[in-house]
Amino acid sequence: MLKERIYVLEGVDGAGKTSNVDALAKKLDGAPIVRVPPEGFDPDTRRRLARDPRDSEGSFHYLMDALREADREMRTILTHGQKSRIIADNGWVGTTVNVLAMQQVYGSSWSGHREEYMRRTALDLRAGLLSPSAYFFLRVDPEERKRRIAAKGAYASYFDHDERLQTAKESLYRELFEREQKAGIPWFVVDTTRRPVQEVTYRILERITSMESAMLTLPSINFTEINRNL
């Protein structure tokens, strides 16, 4: 029997996470979706932070709390639900990337070594969270990303449009994925540029099927194809 699996889709704003998470969940027999932040999580704080990009302290605590809530949601699904897979829209890596990138780009009113504190606290939190089975990083070229953000119209946020923030995120994603790789969690890069959702979903599903088939036949497998472009 296949044990519970958690697949996390990550990427910068405009990479196509939400669309591909929804499509992938349908393909995987209606796998439950957990988003970070979870749906409806502390909306008042979220709105306040959206108006004040320099409040990196507030964003940090909000997102760390959101991670804890998402982890509780996943544990409940796996303990009481009938599904063996969960698809996560964002996870520990993406959440930590967000707070570190905002600190780098916008700074804050904190004194002392802010970024080191954030990193240390995020790493401490990571030790108590469920570990994903794999990360899928959705990559998109800058021009395509801008086009997608423009298409969102009024739904696009200040952060969506800030290229400095997106550039900082790209660098941090690689750093944190490499940390997770050392812990034995594979990550795969999927290019979504000018690719329809159906094609991207198929590529992810193909990789998941391959991984799960290997796990059924090999109780202890060493994934060597880390960070392979799909």
C-alpha positions as CSV (number, residue, x, y, z in Angstrom):
1,M,0.0,0.0,0.0
2,L,1.3,3.5,-0.9
3,K,1.8,5.7,2.2
4,E,0.6,9.3,2.4
5,R,2.2,11.7,0.0
6,I,2.5,15.5,0.1
7,Y,3.4,17.2,-3.2
8,V,4.2,21.0,-3.0
9,L,4.0,23.4,-5.9
10,E,6.2,26.5,-5.5
11,G,7.1,29.4,-7.7
12,V,7.3,33.2,-7.9
13,D,4.1,35.2,-8.4
14,G,2.7,34.6,-11.9
15,A,4.3,31.2,-12.3
16,G,0.9,29.4,-12.4
17,K,0.8,27.7,-8.9
18,T,-2.9,28.1,-8.3
19,S,-4.0,26.9,-11.7
20,N,-1.7,23.9,-11.7
21,V,-2.5,23.0,-8.1
22,D,-6.2,22.9,-9.0
23,A,-5.7,20.9,-12.2
24,L,-3.3,18.4,-10.6
25,A,-5.6,17.7,-7.7
26,K,-8.4,16.8,-10.1
27,K,-6.1,14.4,-12.0
28,L,-5.1,12.8,-8.7
29,D,-8.6,11.6,-7.9
30,G,-9.7,14.8,-6.2
31,A,-6.7,15.0,-3.9
32,P,-7.3,17.6,-1.1
33,I,-5.6,21.0,-1.6
34,V,-3.9,22.8,1.3
35,R,-2.9,26.4,0.6
36,V,-0.4,28.6,2.5
37,P,-1.9,30.8,3.9
38,P,-5.0,28.5,4.3
39,E,-8.3,29.8,2.9
40,G,-9.8,32.4,5.2
41,F,-6.8,32.5,7.6
42,D,-6.8,35.8,9.6
43,P,-8.1,38.0,6.7
44,D,-7.8,41.2,8.7
45,T,-4.1,40.8,9.2
46,R,-3.6,39.8,5.6
47,R,-5.4,42.9,4.4
48,R,-3.4,45.1,6.7
49,L,-0.1,43.7,5.6
50,A,-1.0,44.1,1.9
51,R,-1.2,47.8,2.6
52,D,2.1,48.0,4.3
53,P,4.9,46.2,2.5
54,R,7.6,47.5,4.9
55,D,6.1,45.6,7.9
56,S,8.3,42.6,7.4
57,E,8.0,41.7,11.1
58,G,4.2,41.5,10.8
59,S,4.5,39.5,7.6
60,F,7.0,37.1,9.1
61,H,4.8,36.3,12.1
62,Y,1.6,36.0,10.0
63,L,3.2,33.6,7.5
64,M,4.8,31.4,10.2
65,D,1.4,31.1,11.9
66,A,-0.1,30.3,8.5
67,L,2.4,27.5,8.0
68,R,1.5,26.0,11.4
69,E,-2.2,26.2,10.5
70,A,-1.6,24.5,7.2
71,D,0.4,21.8,8.8
72,R,-2.5,21.1,11.3
73,E,-4.9,21.0,8.3
74,M,-2.7,18.4,6.6
75,R,-2.3,16.3,9.7
76,T,-6.1,16.3,10.1
77,I,-6.6,15.2,6.5
78,L,-4.1,12.4,6.8
79,T,-5.4,11.2,10.2
80,H,-9.1,11.2,9.5
81,G,-9.5,11.4,5.7
82,Q,-9.7,8.8,3.0
83,K,-7.2,10.4,0.7
84,S,-3.5,9.3,0.5
85,R,-2.2,12.4,-1.3
86,I,-2.3,16.1,-0.5
87,I,-1.4,18.9,-3.0
88,A,0.0,22.0,-1.4
89,D,-0.1,25.4,-3.0
90,N,3.1,26.8,-1.4
91,G,4.9,25.3,1.6
92,W,7.8,26.0,4.0
93,V,10.2,26.9,1.3
94,G,7.9,29.4,-0.5
95,T,6.8,30.9,2.8
96,T,10.3,31.4,4.0
97,V,11.3,32.8,0.6
98,N,8.5,35.3,0.9
99,V,9.5,36.7,4.3
100,L,13.3,36.7,3.5
101,A,12.8,38.4,0.1
102,M,10.5,41.1,1.7
103,Q,13.1,41.7,4.4
104,Q,15.9,42.1,1.7
105,V,13.9,44.3,-0.6
106,Y,11.8,46.5,1.8
107,G,13.8,46.3,5.1
108,S,11.9,46.9,8.3
109,S,11.9,48.8,11.6
110,W,13.5,45.9,13.5
111,S,16.8,46.4,15.1
112,G,19.6,43.9,15.2
113,H,20.2,41.0,12.8
114,R,16.7,40.7,11.4
115,E,17.4,38.3,8.5
116,E,19.4,35.9,10.7
117,Y,16.6,35.8,13.2
118,M,14.1,35.1,10.5
119,R,16.2,32.2,9.1
120,R,16.8,30.7,12.5
121,T,13.2,30.9,13.5
122,A,12.0,29.5,10.2
123,L,14.5,26.6,10.5
124,D,13.3,25.8,14.0
125,L,9.7,25.7,12.8
126,R,10.7,23.5,9.8
127,A,11.8,20.7,12.2
128,G,8.2,20.3,13.5
129,L,6.4,20.3,10.2
130,L,5.4,17.4,8.0
131,S,8.0,16.7,5.2
132,P,6.8,16.9,1.6
133,S,7.4,13.9,-0.7
134,A,8.6,16.3,-3.4
135,Y,8.7,19.9,-4.4
136,F,7.8,21.1,-7.9
137,F,9.2,24.6,-8.7
138,L,7.2,26.3,-11.5
139,R,9.6,28.5,-13.4
140,V,8.5,31.3,-15.8
141,D,10.5,33.8,-17.8
142,P,10.2,37.4,-16.7
143,E,8.3,38.7,-19.7
144,E,5.7,36.0,-19.5
145,R,5.4,36.6,-15.8
146,K,4.7,40.3,-16.4
147,R,2.1,39.4,-19.0
148,R,0.3,37.1,-16.6
149,I,0.3,39.6,-13.8
150,A,-1.0,42.3,-16.1
151,A,-3.9,39.9,-17.0
152,K,-4.9,39.7,-13.4
153,G,-5.9,43.4,-13.5
154,A,-7.2,44.7,-10.2
155,Y,-6.5,41.3,-8.6
156,A,-2.7,41.8,-8.9
157,S,-1.1,43.1,-5.7
158,Y,1.7,45.6,-5.2
159,F,4.1,42.7,-4.6
160,D,3.1,40.9,-7.8
161,H,4.4,43.9,-9.8
162,D,7.7,44.4,-7.9
163,E,10.4,42.9,-10.0
164,R,13.0,43.4,-7.3
165,L,11.0,41.2,-5.0
166,Q,10.6,38.5,-7.7
167,T,14.4,38.5,-8.4
168,A,15.2,38.1,-4.7
169,K,12.7,35.2,-4.5
170,E,14.4,33.4,-7.4
171,S,17.8,33.4,-5.7
172,L,16.3,32.3,-2.3
173,Y,14.3,29.5,-3.8
174,R,17.5,27.8,-5.1
175,E,19.2,28.2,-1.8
176,L,16.4,26.7,0.3
177,F,15.6,23.9,-2.2
178,E,19.2,22.9,-2.0
179,R,18.9,22.7,1.8
180,E,15.8,20.5,1.5
181,Q,17.6,18.3,-1.1
182,K,20.3,17.6,1.5
183,A,17.5,16.4,3.8
184,G,16.5,13.9,1.2
185,I,13.5,15.7,-0.4
186,P,13.6,15.9,-4.2
187,W,12.7,19.0,-6.1
188,F,12.0,19.3,-9.8
189,V,11.9,22.4,-12.0
190,V,9.0,22.7,-14.4
191,D,9.0,25.5,-17.0
192,T,5.5,26.9,-17.4
193,T,6.5,29.6,-19.9
194,R,4.0,29.6,-22.8
195,R,2.8,26.1,-21.8
196,P,-0.9,25.5,-21.2
197,V,-1.9,24.2,-17.7
198,Q,-2.8,20.8,-19.2
199,E,0.8,20.3,-20.4
200,V,2.4,21.4,-17.2
201,T,0.0,19.2,-15.2
202,Y,0.8,16.2,-17.4
203,R,4.6,16.7,-16.8
204,I,4.1,16.9,-13.0
205,L,1.8,13.9,-13.0
206,E,4.2,11.9,-15.0
207,R,6.9,12.5,-12.5
208,I,4.6,11.7,-9.5
209,T,3.6,8.4,-11.2
210,S,7.2,7.5,-11.7
211,M,8.1,8.3,-8.1
212,E,5.2,6.4,-6.6
213,S,5.8,3.3,-8.8
214,A,9.4,3.3,-7.6
215,M,8.3,3.6,-4.0
216,L,5.9,0.6,-4.4
217,T,8.8,-1.6,-5.6
218,L,11.7,-0.2,-3.7
219,P,11.1,0.3,0.1
220,S,14.3,2.5,0.3
221,I,15.0,4.5,-2.8
222,N,17.6,7.2,-3.3
223,F,16.3,9.8,-5.7
224,T,19.2,10.9,-7.9
225,E,17.4,13.0,-10.4
226,I,17.2,16.0,-8.1
227,N,16.6,19.4,-9.8
228,R,16.0,17.9,-13.2
229,N,14.1,20.0,-15.7
230,L,10.9,18.4,-16.7
